[in-house]
């Protein structure tokens, strides 16, 4: 299980790095935080490039899923974790890949303040919706409290971040 999780995260991050290099960006460092791994990078000057870099991890994870979905044992588990990680990271929450891609997409078409407002608002709505779903799972379906605390962390991070 840990082997599969480690390699799913590893290939996910390699996807971001691959697209960073393909778009002529530079990797400046890697930071481990409470809510995941953050790549510190010098991005290329275009928002389409930032969209590609943001989606690079989920793209590689989905490719890994299709390559190994019919494998057996640990490789099958790796495929499933890669898909779950990719889909989760595509949620439009500001510090997840989907949120970063959405923000860059909005910045292509809208003035900065409006793009950030739309991105942050959608992030908060998504995090609160995820939290409500987690409460439902926990109370009525004997679900784990992990999603509850993760989504609560998203909400607090969004409400109290310096960028908000």
C-alpha positions as CSV (number, residue, x, y, z in Angstrom):
1,X,0.0,0.0,0.0
2,X,2.7,2.5,1.0
3,X,4.7,1.5,-2.1
4,X,1.7,2.3,-4.3
5,X,1.0,5.6,-2.6
6,X,4.6,6.7,-2.7
7,X,4.9,6.0,-6.5
8,X,1.6,7.5,-7.3
9,X,2.6,10.8,-5.6
10,X,6.1,10.5,-7.1
11,X,4.8,10.1,-10.7
12,X,2.2,12.9,-10.1
13,X,4.9,15.3,-9.1
14,X,7.1,14.2,-12.0
15,X,4.2,15.1,-14.3
16,X,4.3,18.6,-13.0
17,X,8.0,18.8,-13.4
18,X,7.9,17.4,-16.9
19,X,5.4,20.0,-18.1
20,X,7.3,22.7,-16.2
21,X,10.4,21.8,-18.2
22,X,8.4,21.4,-21.5
23,X,7.1,25.0,-21.1
24,X,10.6,26.3,-20.3
25,X,9.9,26.8,-16.6
26,X,12.5,26.3,-13.8
27,X,12.2,24.2,-10.7
28,X,13.3,26.2,-7.6
29,X,12.5,23.8,-4.8
30,X,10.1,21.3,-3.3
31,X,8.2,22.0,-0.1
32,X,6.3,19.4,2.0
33,X,3.4,20.8,3.9
34,X,0.4,19.6,5.9
35,X,-1.8,19.5,2.8
36,X,0.7,18.0,0.4
37,X,3.7,18.8,-1.8
38,X,4.3,22.2,-3.3
39,X,6.7,22.7,-6.1
40,X,8.4,26.1,-6.0
41,X,9.0,27.1,-9.6
42,X,9.8,30.0,-11.9
43,X,6.9,29.8,-14.3
44,X,6.9,30.8,-17.9
45,X,5.2,34.1,-18.6
46,X,2.0,32.6,-20.1
47,X,-1.2,31.5,-18.4
48,X,-1.7,28.6,-20.8
49,X,1.7,27.2,-19.8
50,X,0.7,27.5,-16.1
51,X,-2.5,25.5,-17.0
52,X,-0.5,22.8,-18.6
53,X,1.9,22.6,-15.6
54,X,-1.0,22.5,-13.2
55,X,-2.6,19.7,-15.1
56,X,0.6,17.8,-15.7
57,X,0.4,15.8,-12.5
58,X,-3.2,14.6,-13.0
59,X,-2.5,13.8,-16.7
60,X,0.5,11.5,-15.8
61,X,-1.7,9.9,-13.0
62,X,-4.5,9.2,-15.4
63,X,-2.0,7.8,-18.0
64,X,-0.6,5.5,-15.2
65,X,-4.1,4.4,-14.4
66,X,-4.8,3.4,-18.0
67,X,-1.4,1.7,-18.3
68,X,-1.7,-0.4,-15.2
69,X,-5.4,-0.8,-14.5
70,X,-5.4,-4.4,-15.6
71,X,-2.3,-5.4,-13.8
72,X,-2.4,-7.5,-10.6
73,X,-1.4,-6.9,-7.0
74,X,0.6,-3.8,-6.1
75,X,0.5,-2.4,-9.7
76,X,-3.3,-2.5,-9.8
77,X,-3.4,-0.7,-6.5
78,X,-0.9,1.9,-7.9
79,X,-3.2,2.4,-10.8
80,X,-6.2,3.0,-8.6
81,X,-4.4,5.4,-6.2
82,X,-3.0,7.3,-9.2
83,X,-6.5,7.8,-10.6
84,X,-7.9,8.8,-7.2
85,X,-5.1,11.2,-6.6
86,X,-5.5,12.7,-10.0
87,X,-9.2,13.2,-9.7
88,X,-9.0,14.6,-6.3
89,X,-6.3,17.1,-7.4
90,X,-8.5,18.2,-10.2
91,X,-11.0,19.7,-7.7
92,X,-11.2,23.5,-8.2
93,X,-9.7,24.4,-4.9
94,X,-7.0,27.1,-5.1
95,X,-4.0,25.1,-3.9
96,X,-4.9,21.9,-5.7
97,X,-4.1,21.4,-9.4
98,X,-7.6,22.1,-10.6
99,X,-7.8,25.3,-8.7
100,X,-4.4,26.5,-10.0
101,X,-5.5,25.7,-13.6
102,X,-8.9,27.4,-13.1
103,X,-7.2,30.5,-11.7
104,X,-4.8,30.7,-14.7
105,X,-7.7,30.1,-17.1
106,X,-9.7,33.0,-15.5
107,X,-6.6,35.2,-15.7
108,X,-6.5,34.7,-19.5
109,X,-10.0,36.3,-19.9
110,X,-10.6,38.5,-16.9
111,X,-9.0,41.4,-15.0
112,X,-6.8,40.1,-12.1
113,X,-9.1,41.1,-9.2
114,X,-12.2,39.5,-10.8
115,X,-10.3,36.3,-11.8
116,X,-9.0,35.9,-8.3
117,X,-12.4,36.6,-6.8
118,X,-14.1,34.0,-9.0
119,X,-11.3,31.4,-8.4
120,X,-11.3,31.9,-4.6
121,X,-15.1,31.9,-4.4
122,X,-15.4,28.7,-6.4
123,X,-12.6,27.2,-4.2
124,X,-14.5,28.0,-1.0
125,X,-17.8,26.7,-2.4
126,X,-16.0,23.4,-3.5
127,X,-14.3,23.0,-0.1
128,X,-17.6,23.6,1.8
129,X,-19.4,21.2,-0.5
130,X,-16.7,18.6,0.1
131,X,-17.0,19.2,3.9
132,X,-20.8,18.7,3.8
133,X,-20.3,15.5,1.8
134,X,-17.7,14.3,4.4
135,X,-20.2,15.0,7.2
136,X,-22.9,13.0,5.4
137,X,-20.5,10.1,4.9
138,X,-19.3,10.2,8.5
139,X,-22.7,10.4,10.1
140,X,-24.9,8.2,7.8
141,X,-22.5,5.8,6.1
142,X,-19.9,5.2,8.9
143,X,-17.3,7.0,6.8
144,X,-13.8,7.9,7.8
145,X,-13.2,11.3,9.5
146,X,-10.2,11.9,7.1
147,X,-12.2,13.6,4.4
148,X,-13.9,15.7,7.1
149,X,-10.7,17.0,8.5
150,X,-9.0,17.4,5.1
151,X,-11.9,19.5,3.8
152,X,-12.0,21.5,7.0
153,X,-8.3,22.2,6.5
154,X,-9.1,23.4,3.0
155,X,-11.8,25.8,4.3
156,X,-9.5,27.3,7.0
157,X,-6.6,27.6,4.6
158,X,-8.8,29.4,2.1
159,X,-10.3,31.7,4.7
160,X,-7.1,32.6,6.5
161,X,-4.4,32.4,3.8
162,X,-2.3,35.5,3.1
163,X,-3.5,35.6,-0.6
164,X,-7.2,35.6,0.3
